[in-house]
Amino acid sequence: MPDTERTTNTERVTNTERTTNTVGTQARGKVVAVTGASSGIGRATALALAERGAAVVLGARRAERVERLAARIRADGGRAIGVPTDVRRRADLVRLVEAAVTAFGRLDVLVSNAGIGPVSELGELRVDEWDDLIDVNLRGVLYGIAAALPVFRGQESGHLVTVASTAAYRTVPGQAVYSATKTAVRTVCEGLRQESGDVRVTVVSPGFVHTDFVHAVADPDARAALLARRDAIALDPAAIADAIAYAIAQPDRVDVNEIVVRPTAQR
Ligand SMILES: NC(=O)c1ccc[n+]([C@@H]2O[C@H](COP(=O)([O-])OP(=O)(O)OC[C@H]3O[C@@H](n4cnc5c(N)ncnc54)[C@H](OP(=O)(O)O)[C@@H]3O)[C@@H](O)[C@H]2O)c1
């Protein structure tokens, strides 16, 4: 796929280095729904998977963005549809999964990527932000599981990939609630893994990635500091997309449970 916006690790490696090419083989033909596909990691993941031959179902609130991305993938010969999705609404996740089954006959993978990350210390009492973090980052992932599991059970196979964060492993001042949601999501996924014999469960935890994520930080000084650090060290979202594609590409009996990907410079 010609894509000037996507300079991935994958594109940089040579054909010789890709002789095993398990990624290209195994993702091909899979049906993958991605939440938060309108920007950042979700968008990069949609492009990476479409490039590897998966059919992609793109969910986010900004409907025009996911539709434009789907149209571009189709124009490049891929298979894609956009579905307006707000992960705070359980019915929207059901609709996303149904759209995959209707358009492509099945759902092999749900990538629960949608997330928000406003940063503030607890003492600022931004209680509305706490509620939003729980609703999007935790409840949204649970609603995705609720929507996908019945389909996975019917197929006797499926794969839930959840984008958590290194904040699930270590919190810092200003990120207590964000970390709590990501830690909770990791725990939910581990529980799901233990309970589900035929569903693969993967948590991908990025460090700092160059996306719009930090724009949600309300405090101007904190936002400026984060933007400067992002521009200095953050990873291209394609690095996370490649990690997600790796997990999806494994044979059905291989369940990659956790992947942590940080910029080398991140402490
Ligand atoms: N960037 C980082 O440094 C970093 C680090 C660790 C983990 N992460 C995680 O990576 C994931 C993706 O973030 P990103 O960095 O790619 O940021 P981003 O560019 O801001 O993308 C966030 C995505 O989530 C979607 N979203 C937000 N609220 C939603 C809702 N209620 N319903 C549906 N979609 C919603 C947004 O789409 P709409 O606004 O169109 O709905 C957007 O597509 C998040 O889970 C985040 O926690 C990011």
Ligand as a Chemical Component Dictionary entry (heavy atoms), coordinates in Angstrom:
data_LIG
# 
_chem_comp.id                   LIG 
_chem_comp.type                 NON-POLYMER 
_chem_comp.pdbx_formal_charge   0 
_chem_comp.three_letter_code    LIG 
# 
loop_
_chem_comp_atom.comp_id 
_chem_comp_atom.atom_id 
_chem_comp_atom.alt_atom_id 
_chem_comp_atom.type_symbol 
_chem_comp_atom.charge 
_chem_comp_atom.model_Cartn_x 
_chem_comp_atom.model_Cartn_y 
_chem_comp_atom.model_Cartn_z 
_chem_comp_atom.pdbx_ordinal 
LIG N1  N1  N 0  0.245   8.005  23.114 1  
LIG C1  C1  C 0  0.831   7.429  24.140 2  
LIG O1  O1  O 0  1.905   7.859  24.607 3  
LIG C2  C2  C 0  0.198   6.200  24.783 4  
LIG C3  C3  C 0  0.954   5.503  25.724 5  
LIG C4  C4  C 0  0.425   4.371  26.324 6  
LIG C5  C5  C 0  -0.842  3.947  25.979 7  
LIG N2  N2  N 1  -1.563  4.640  25.067 8  
LIG C6  C6  C 0  -2.900  4.137  24.759 9  
LIG O2  O2  O 0  -3.045  4.019  23.364 10 
LIG C7  C7  C 0  -4.429  4.091  23.043 11 
LIG C8  C8  C 0  -4.601  4.981  21.824 12 
LIG O3  O3  O 0  -4.174  6.290  22.135 13 
LIG P1  P1  P 0  -3.323  7.205  21.117 14 
LIG O4  O4  O 0  -2.038  7.477  21.755 15 
LIG O5  O5  O -1 -3.355  6.635  19.775 16 
LIG O6  O6  O 0  -4.152  8.568  21.221 17 
LIG P2  P2  P 0  -5.105  9.332  20.196 18 
LIG O7  O7  O 0  -4.404  9.626  18.932 19 
LIG O8  O8  O 0  -5.686  10.442 21.005 20 
LIG O9  O9  O 0  -6.225  8.244  19.871 21 
LIG C9  C9  C 0  -7.216  7.917  20.783 22 
LIG C10 C10 C 0  -8.306  7.217  20.018 23 
LIG O10 O10 O 0  -9.322  6.825  20.953 24 
LIG C11 C11 C 0  -10.558 7.215  20.430 25 
LIG N3  N3  N 0  -11.540 7.469  21.484 26 
LIG C12 C12 C 0  -11.448 8.302  22.550 27 
LIG N4  N4  N 0  -12.590 8.262  23.242 28 
LIG C13 C13 C 0  -13.411 7.379  22.595 29 
LIG C14 C14 C 0  -14.719 6.919  22.821 30 
LIG N5  N5  N 0  -15.461 7.344  23.850 31 
LIG N6  N6  N 0  -15.239 6.025  21.950 32 
LIG C15 C15 C 0  -14.523 5.583  20.895 33 
LIG N7  N7  N 0  -13.270 5.982  20.622 34 
LIG C16 C16 C 0  -12.734 6.881  21.480 35 
LIG C17 C17 C 0  -10.303 8.457  19.606 36 
LIG O11 O11 O 0  -11.288 8.573  18.578 37 
LIG P3  P3  P 0  -12.504 9.603  18.568 38 
LIG O12 O12 O 0  -12.065 10.831 19.318 39 
LIG O13 O13 O 0  -12.757 9.841  17.121 40 
LIG O14 O14 O 0  -13.619 8.863  19.235 41 
LIG C18 C18 C 0  -8.960  8.110  18.978 42 
LIG O15 O15 O 0  -9.145  7.367  17.798 43 
LIG C19 C19 C 0  -5.137  4.556  24.298 44 
LIG O16 O16 O 0  -5.798  3.472  24.919 45 
LIG C20 C20 C 0  -4.014  5.045  25.191 46 
LIG O17 O17 O 0  -4.317  4.902  26.569 47 
LIG C21 C21 C 0  -1.070  5.749  24.459 48 
# 
loop_
_chem_comp_bond.comp_id 
_chem_comp_bond.atom_id_1 
_chem_comp_bond.atom_id_2 
_chem_comp_bond.value_order 
_chem_comp_bond.pdbx_ordinal 
LIG N1  C1  SING 1  
LIG C1  O1  DOUB 2  
LIG C1  C2  SING 3  
LIG C2  C3  SING 4  
LIG C2  C21 DOUB 5  
LIG C3  C4  DOUB 6  
LIG C4  C5  SING 7  
LIG C5  N2  DOUB 8  
LIG N2  C6  SING 9  
LIG N2  C21 SING 10 
LIG C6  O2  SING 11 
LIG C6  C20 SING 12 
LIG O2  C7  SING 13 
LIG C7  C8  SING 14 
LIG C7  C19 SING 15 
LIG C8  O3  SING 16 
LIG O3  P1  SING 17 
LIG P1  O4  DOUB 18 
LIG P1  O5  SING 19 
LIG P1  O6  SING 20 
LIG O6  P2  SING 21 
LIG P2  O7  DOUB 22 
LIG P2  O8  SING 23 
LIG P2  O9  SING 24 
LIG O9  C9  SING 25 
LIG C9  C10 SING 26 
LIG C10 O10 SING 27 
LIG C10 C18 SING 28 
LIG O10 C11 SING 29 
LIG C11 N3  SING 30 
LIG C11 C17 SING 31 
LIG N3  C12 SING 32 
LIG N3  C16 SING 33 
LIG C12 N4  DOUB 34 
LIG N4  C13 SING 35 
LIG C13 C14 SING 36 
LIG C13 C16 DOUB 37 
LIG C14 N5  SING 38 
LIG C14 N6  DOUB 39 
LIG N6  C15 SING 40 
LIG C15 N7  DOUB 41 
LIG N7  C16 SING 42 
LIG C17 O11 SING 43 
LIG C17 C18 SING 44 
LIG O11 P3  SING 45 
LIG P3  O12 DOUB 46 
LIG P3  O13 SING 47 
LIG P3  O14 SING 48 
LIG C18 O15 SING 49 
LIG C19 O16 SING 50 
LIG C19 C20 SING 51 
LIG C20 O17 SING 52 
# 
